[in-house]
Amino acid sequence: MSSLGFCYDARMAEVRQFKPLKELGDIPLGAGSVLKFYVDEFKGHKYGSIRTFVAGETYSGPTKSGVTMNARILDEAIPLLEKLPAAPDGAADVELARWPKKMGVELVARITVFKETHGVDLREWVEEAEYKGWSKKGVRIPYKDLPKALAYLREMKSLVAKA
C-alpha cells in the first residue's frame, strides 16, 4: 500500500505487449509510422485488422487509427479493391462502398486525395443521436501500395473463418 492509500501492483504497471494471432505484413507510411495488417481474435471471433503503429521517443505501438473486418466485409472488399485501375483518375474523392458493421456504424471505402496524393480510405461512418459523421477509426492506404495491401487482405481472408 502506498502512502496515498493506493495498492500498487507491479503486474499492472507493465505495458501490455501487442501480440496478434498472426502478423501479415506492413506498409511504411513515413515519419515513424507504419500500417500493420494482422489477424486477431475477440470473444472467440477472428477478424482482420489494419492499424497505424508509431515508433517515437515517448511512445511506440498501436494508435486508435485502425479498422477491423470480419469475413463478410473481407469477402466483399477484396473483389471491389481488385477492380480498381492501376492508377487513379480524377482529383476528387470517390466513395466505393459501404458495409454495415453494427447498428449506427458502417465501414466506408473511398478513394481520397490528400496533399495531391491518392489513397484508399477505409473509415467508419457513425450515425447516432449524438453524432453523425466520420470517426477516427480508419486508415488510409497509399494508392501506390494497393497491390501489397491486397496481398495482405487475401491472406487475412484465408485466416478469418466464417463463424
C-alpha positions as CSV (number, residue, x, y, z in Angstrom):
1,M,0.0,0.0,0.0
2,S,1.4,3.4,-0.9
3,S,1.4,6.4,1.4
4,L,-1.7,7.7,-0.5
5,G,-3.7,4.6,0.3
6,F,-3.4,3.0,-3.2
7,C,-2.4,-0.6,-3.7
8,Y,0.4,-0.9,-6.2
9,D,0.6,-4.0,-8.3
10,A,3.8,-4.3,-10.4
11,R,2.0,-6.5,-12.9
12,M,-0.4,-3.6,-13.7
13,A,2.5,-1.3,-14.3
14,E,3.8,-3.5,-17.2
15,V,2.9,-2.2,-20.6
16,R,0.7,-4.7,-22.5
17,Q,2.6,-6.0,-25.4
18,F,0.8,-6.1,-28.7
19,K,0.5,-9.8,-29.7
20,P,-1.9,-10.5,-32.6
21,L,-2.7,-14.1,-33.6
22,K,-0.8,-13.6,-36.9
23,E,1.0,-10.6,-38.3
24,L,0.7,-10.5,-42.1
25,G,2.9,-7.5,-43.0
26,D,3.1,-3.8,-43.0
27,I,3.3,-0.7,-45.3
28,P,5.7,2.1,-44.2
29,L,3.9,5.5,-44.1
30,G,7.0,7.6,-43.2
31,A,7.8,9.8,-40.2
32,G,8.0,6.8,-37.8
33,S,4.6,5.3,-38.6
34,V,3.6,2.1,-40.4
35,L,0.3,0.4,-41.4
36,K,0.2,-3.1,-40.0
37,F,-2.0,-5.9,-41.3
38,Y,-2.8,-8.7,-38.9
39,V,-5.4,-11.2,-37.7
40,D,-6.7,-11.1,-34.1
41,E,-9.5,-12.6,-32.0
42,F,-12.1,-11.0,-29.8
43,K,-14.7,-13.0,-27.8
44,G,-13.9,-16.1,-29.8
45,H,-14.3,-14.4,-33.2
46,K,-11.4,-13.9,-35.6
47,Y,-11.2,-10.7,-37.5
48,G,-8.8,-8.9,-39.8
49,S,-7.3,-5.6,-38.7
50,I,-5.4,-2.8,-40.3
51,R,-3.9,-0.3,-37.8
52,T,-1.4,2.5,-37.8
53,F,1.5,1.9,-35.5
54,V,4.0,4.6,-34.4
55,A,7.6,4.5,-33.1
56,G,8.7,7.5,-31.2
57,E,10.7,8.6,-28.2
58,T,7.8,8.7,-25.8
59,Y,5.5,6.0,-27.2
60,S,5.8,3.1,-29.6
61,G,2.9,0.9,-30.5
62,P,-0.7,0.9,-31.9
63,T,-2.7,4.0,-32.4
64,K,-6.5,4.4,-32.4
65,S,-6.4,4.8,-36.2
66,G,-7.4,1.4,-37.5
67,V,-10.2,-0.8,-38.8
68,T,-11.4,-4.3,-38.2
69,M,-13.1,-6.5,-40.8
70,N,-15.0,-9.7,-40.4
71,A,-15.1,-12.4,-43.1
72,R,-18.2,-10.9,-44.7
73,I,-16.6,-7.5,-45.2
74,L,-13.4,-9.1,-46.5
75,D,-15.4,-11.2,-48.9
76,E,-16.9,-8.0,-50.4
77,A,-14.0,-5.6,-50.1
78,I,-11.3,-7.6,-51.8
79,P,-13.1,-8.0,-55.2
80,L,-14.0,-4.3,-55.1
81,L,-10.4,-3.2,-54.5
82,E,-9.1,-5.7,-57.1
83,K,-11.2,-3.9,-59.8
84,L,-9.6,-0.5,-59.2
85,P,-7.4,0.7,-62.0
86,A,-3.6,0.6,-61.6
87,A,-3.5,4.4,-61.5
88,P,-6.4,6.5,-60.0
89,D,-8.1,9.0,-62.3
90,G,-9.6,12.3,-61.1
91,A,-8.9,14.8,-58.4
92,A,-12.0,14.3,-56.3
93,D,-12.8,11.8,-53.6
94,V,-14.9,8.9,-54.7
95,E,-17.0,6.6,-52.5
96,L,-16.7,3.0,-53.5
97,A,-18.8,1.0,-51.0
98,R,-20.4,0.9,-47.5
99,W,-20.6,-2.2,-45.3
100,P,-22.8,-2.2,-42.1
101,K,-20.7,-3.2,-39.0
102,K,-23.3,-2.7,-36.3
103,M,-26.3,-0.5,-35.6
104,G,-25.3,3.0,-36.5
105,V,-21.8,2.2,-37.8
106,E,-20.7,1.5,-41.4
107,L,-17.3,0.8,-42.9
108,V,-16.8,3.1,-45.9
109,A,-14.3,2.5,-48.7
110,R,-13.3,5.7,-50.6
111,I,-10.6,6.8,-53.0
112,T,-9.3,10.1,-51.4
113,V,-6.9,12.8,-52.4
114,F,-4.8,14.3,-49.7
115,K,-1.8,16.6,-50.4
116,E,-2.1,15.7,-54.1
117,T,-1.6,12.0,-53.5
118,H,-4.3,9.3,-53.9
119,G,-5.2,6.7,-51.3
120,V,-7.8,4.2,-50.4
121,D,-9.5,5.3,-47.2
122,L,-11.3,2.7,-45.1
123,R,-13.1,4.5,-42.3
124,E,-16.1,4.1,-40.0
125,W,-19.1,6.4,-40.6
126,V,-21.2,6.8,-37.4
127,E,-24.9,7.7,-37.3
128,E,-26.1,8.1,-33.7
129,A,-28.3,10.6,-31.9
130,E,-25.3,12.5,-30.5
131,Y,-23.0,12.4,-33.6
132,K,-23.2,11.9,-37.3
133,G,-20.0,11.7,-39.4
134,W,-16.6,10.2,-39.8
135,S,-14.9,8.5,-36.8
136,K,-11.2,8.3,-36.0
137,K,-11.4,4.6,-36.6
138,G,-9.9,4.4,-40.1
139,V,-6.8,4.0,-42.2
140,R,-5.6,5.4,-45.5
141,I,-3.7,3.0,-47.7
142,P,-1.4,4.9,-50.2
143,Y,-2.7,4.0,-53.7
144,K,0.7,3.0,-54.9
145,D,0.7,0.3,-52.1
146,L,-2.7,-1.1,-53.1
147,P,-1.2,-4.3,-54.6
148,K,0.8,-5.1,-51.5
149,A,-2.3,-4.3,-49.3
150,L,-4.5,-6.6,-51.4
151,A,-2.0,-9.5,-50.9
152,Y,-2.2,-9.0,-47.2
153,L,-6.0,-8.8,-47.3
154,R,-6.2,-12.1,-49.3
155,E,-4.1,-13.8,-46.7
156,M,-6.2,-12.2,-44.0
157,K,-9.3,-13.6,-45.6
158,S,-7.9,-17.1,-45.7
159,L,-7.3,-16.9,-41.9
160,V,-10.5,-15.3,-40.8
161,A,-13.0,-18.2,-40.9
162,K,-16.7,-17.6,-41.1
163,A,-18.4,-18.5,-37.8
